[in-house]
Amino acid sequence: MSNSSAPAPSSRAASAGELKIRLRDVHKSFSGKVVLDGIDLDVAEGESLVVIGGSGSGKSVLIKSILGLVVPERGSIKVDGEEITHISRADRREVMKKFGMLFQGGALFDSLNVWENIAFSLIRNHRMPRKQAREVAVEKLHAVGLSADVAALYPAELSGGMQKRVALARAIAHNPAIIFFDEPTTGLDPIMADVINDLIVECTRTLGATAISITHDMASARKIATRVTMLYQGKLIWDGPAADIDHSGNPYMDQFVHGRAEGPITRELQLKAA
């Protein structure tokens, strides 16, 4: 193994009460449409939280608010106890170094080869020399089950599953304390989706990272989550251990988790359309 290294991995939580992320009374709307309606959310260090909900329920806006890409009209968002809703650009850049992101579809740069994609943040944000960054990239390729031979290839030369693995390697390249996963299994066949789920679990555990994922894939949610919360009409309507999602006692949660055509979500959509 190379002697090169990215920033040191985060340590696991000393206790379940040690918070990594805290949201209080977070509100966000667009053109009068309420998307986040008084969100309160705690995420403990080392936890893997999966946010579920239908299309347009606000999952992506929630993630973007924590990332600082969207500024809420009201409320507090803290990362490691630091308020991040109205901080300077310089402070924002420092906070962003704590984050890793696996984008939906991978979002690799077509004009960069695999190792340059993985090392992009290391070179640009962490000022790591290219030679060292390439060594780190190869280490991360091994971490996601790919060989060093892949490093010189371009995204167009990779299968969908390989692209997703490279995107995961990029997300963990700088050993982030917090990793966001946006629909990590979208577009993959069931077998490759399960491979990616296993890699997510393994990589986050190895890093001791806190993970927040959004997904429609309940098989993925069951595999990667320690905790699940459901967002519906701008509010978190259920929150609990992943083991409890099949007997939540919440009819909205029950309909979504089991993919039923009949239920309160469908009825409310029909009433709106009438």
C-alpha positions in Angstrom: 0.0 0.0 0.0 1.2 3.5 -0.7 2.4 5.8 2.0 0.3 8.6 0.7 -2.8 9.6 2.6 -5.8 11.9 2.5 -6.8 13.8 5.6 -7.3 11.5 8.7 -10.6 9.7 8.9 -13.1 10.9 11.5 -13.5 8.9 14.7 -16.6 7.2 15.7 -19.0 8.7 18.2 -18.0 8.4 21.9 -21.7 8.2 22.7 -25.1 8.1 21.0 -25.8 11.6 22.2 -22.9 13.2 20.3 -24.5 15.2 17.6 -22.9 15.8 14.2 -25.8 17.7 12.6 -28.7 19.5 14.1 -31.6 21.3 12.4 -34.2 23.3 14.3 -37.4 24.9 12.8 -35.9 25.0 9.2 -38.3 26.5 6.7 -37.8 26.8 2.9 -40.2 27.7 0.1 -39.9 28.4 -3.6 -42.4 30.8 -5.4 -44.8 30.5 -2.5 -44.7 26.7 -2.4 -43.6 25.4 1.0 -40.9 22.7 0.7 -39.5 22.5 4.2 -42.0 23.3 7.0 -40.3 23.6 10.4 -37.9 20.7 10.1 -36.3 19.5 13.4 -33.6 16.8 12.9 -30.7 15.4 14.8 -28.1 13.2 13.3 -25.6 11.5 15.7 -21.9 10.9 14.8 -21.5 7.6 13.1 -25.1 7.2 12.3 -26.5 6.3 8.8 -29.7 8.2 8.3 -31.9 7.5 5.2 -34.5 10.1 4.3 -37.4 8.6 2.2 -40.3 10.3 0.6 -42.0 10.8 -2.8 -40.7 12.9 -5.6 -41.0 16.6 -4.8 -41.3 15.9 -1.0 -38.2 18.1 -0.2 -35.5 15.5 0.3 -33.0 17.1 -2.1 -33.7 20.6 -0.6 -33.1 19.2 2.8 -29.7 17.9 1.8 -28.9 21.1 -0.1 -29.7 23.1 3.0 -27.3 21.1 5.1 -24.6 21.5 2.3 -25.2 25.2 2.2 -26.4 25.2 -1.4 -29.8 26.4 -0.3 -30.3 29.0 2.5 -33.5 28.5 4.5 -35.7 31.5 5.2 -35.9 30.6 8.9 -34.3 28.2 11.3 -30.9 26.9 12.5 -28.6 24.3 10.9 -25.5 23.3 12.9 -22.6 21.0 11.9 -20.3 20.0 14.8 -22.1 22.6 16.9 -21.3 25.4 14.4 -24.1 27.5 12.9 -23.8 27.3 9.1 -26.8 29.1 7.7 -25.2 32.5 7.5 -21.4 32.1 7.4 -18.7 33.7 5.2 -17.5 32.1 2.0 -14.2 31.2 3.6 -15.9 29.5 6.6 -18.3 27.8 4.2 -15.3 26.3 2.3 -13.9 24.9 5.5 -17.2 23.3 6.5 -17.5 21.8 3.0 -14.2 20.0 3.5 -16.0 17.8 6.1 -18.5 16.6 3.4 -18.3 13.9 0.8 -21.1 13.5 -1.8 -22.2 10.7 -4.1 -24.4 12.4 -6.7 -27.3 10.7 -8.4 -26.1 9.2 -11.6 -22.4 9.6 -10.4 -21.9 13.0 -12.1 -18.4 12.2 -13.2 -16.5 14.7 -15.3 -16.4 13.4 -18.8 -13.2 15.2 -19.7 -11.2 13.8 -16.7 -10.0 10.3 -16.4 -10.9 8.1 -13.4 -8.1 9.1 -11.1 -8.5 12.8 -11.9 -12.2 12.5 -11.1 -11.5 10.9 -7.7 -8.7 13.3 -6.9 -10.5 16.4 -8.0 -11.2 17.8 -4.5 -7.8 16.7 -3.2 -6.0 18.8 -5.8 -8.4 21.7 -6.0 -9.5 22.2 -2.4 -6.8 20.4 -0.4 -3.9 21.5 -2.6 -2.5 18.0 -2.7 0.3 17.4 -5.3 -0.9 15.5 -8.3 1.5 12.6 -7.8 0.3 12.1 -4.2 -3.4 12.7 -5.2 -3.1 9.9 -7.9 -1.8 7.5 -5.2 -4.7 8.3 -3.0 -7.1 7.8 -5.9 -5.7 4.3 -6.6 -6.1 3.5 -2.9 -9.7 4.5 -3.0 -10.2 2.5 -6.2 -9.1 -0.6 -4.3 -11.5 0.4 -1.4 -14.4 0.1 -3.8 -13.3 -3.1 -5.5 -11.6 -1.7 -8.6 -8.0 -2.2 -9.8 -5.3 0.4 -10.5 -5.8 -0.4 -14.2 -9.1 1.6 -14.1 -7.3 4.8 -13.1 -6.4 5.9 -16.6 -9.8 5.1 -18.2 -12.5 7.8 -18.9 -16.1 7.6 -17.7 -17.4 6.7 -21.1 -15.3 3.6 -21.0 -16.9 2.3 -17.8 -20.1 0.4 -17.2 -22.8 2.0 -15.0 -21.8 0.0 -12.0 -18.1 0.9 -12.4 -19.1 4.6 -12.8 -21.0 4.4 -9.5 -18.0 2.8 -7.8 -15.7 5.6 -9.1 -18.2 8.2 -7.8 -18.1 6.5 -4.4 -14.3 6.5 -4.5 -14.5 10.3 -5.2 -16.9 10.8 -2.3 -14.6 9.2 0.2 -11.3 10.4 -1.3 -10.6 13.0 1.4 -11.9 10.8 4.2 -14.9 13.1 5.0 -16.6 13.1 8.3 -20.0 13.3 6.7 -21.1 11.7 3.5 -24.3 12.4 1.5 -25.7 9.8 -0.9 -28.3 11.0 -3.4 -30.2 8.0 -4.8 -27.1 5.8 -4.8 -28.6 2.8 -6.6 -30.6 4.7 -9.3 -30.1 3.1 -12.7 -28.4 -0.1 -11.5 -29.6 -3.7 -11.8 -30.6 -5.4 -8.5 -27.3 -7.2 -8.1 -25.1 -4.2 -8.7 -27.4 -2.1 -6.5 -26.7 -4.5 -3.7 -23.0 -4.4 -4.4 -23.1 -0.6 -4.1 -25.1 -0.8 -0.9 -22.5 -3.2 0.7 -19.7 -0.8 -0.4 -21.5 2.2 1.2 -21.9 0.3 4.5 -18.2 -0.8 4.4 -16.8 2.5 3.4 -18.7 4.6 5.9 -17.9 2.1 8.7 -14.2 2.1 7.8 -14.1 5.9 7.8 -16.3 6.2 11.0 -18.3 8.7 8.9 -21.8 10.0 9.5 -24.0 9.2 6.5 -27.2 10.8 5.2 -28.9 9.2 2.2 -32.0 10.0 0.2 -33.6 7.2 -1.8 -36.8 5.7 -3.2 -35.2 2.2 -3.1 -36.4 0.5 0.0 -34.0 -2.4 -0.5 -31.2 0.1 -0.3 -32.7 1.8 2.7 -33.0 -1.5 4.6 -29.4 -2.3 3.8 -27.6 1.0 4.5 -29.7 2.7 7.2 -29.4 2.5 11.0 -32.3 5.0 11.1 -35.0 6.1 8.7 -37.1 9.3 8.5 -39.9 10.1 6.1 -40.5 13.6 4.6 -44.0 14.3 3.4 -45.5 17.7 2.5 -42.5 19.5 4.0 -42.6 17.8 7.4 -40.9 14.8 8.9 -43.8 12.5 9.7 -42.0 9.4 11.0 -38.6 8.7 12.4 -37.2 5.6 13.9 -34.8 2.6 13.7 -34.5 0.9 10.3 -35.7 -2.3 11.9 -39.1 -0.7 12.6 -40.1 0.5 9.1 -42.3 -2.5 8.4 -44.4 -1.8 11.5 -44.2 1.9 11.8 -47.8 2.4 12.8 -48.0 5.4 10.3 -50.3 4.9 7.3 -48.3 7.2 5.1 -45.0 5.5 6.0 -46.7 2.1 5.5 -48.0 2.9 2.0 -44.6 4.3 0.9 -42.5 1.5 2.3 -44.6 -1.3 0.8 -45.3 0.5 -2.5 -49.1 0.2 -2.3 -51.3 2.0 -4.8 -54.0 2.5 -2.2 -53.5 4.7 0.9 -53.5 8.2 2.3 -50.8 9.5 -0.1 -52.8 8.5 -3.1 -56.1 9.8 -1.7 -54.6 13.2 -1.0 -53.1 13.4 -4.5 -56.5 12.6 -6.0 -58.2 15.3 -3.9 -55.6 17.9 -5.1 -56.2 16.9 -8.7 -60.0 17.0 -8.4 
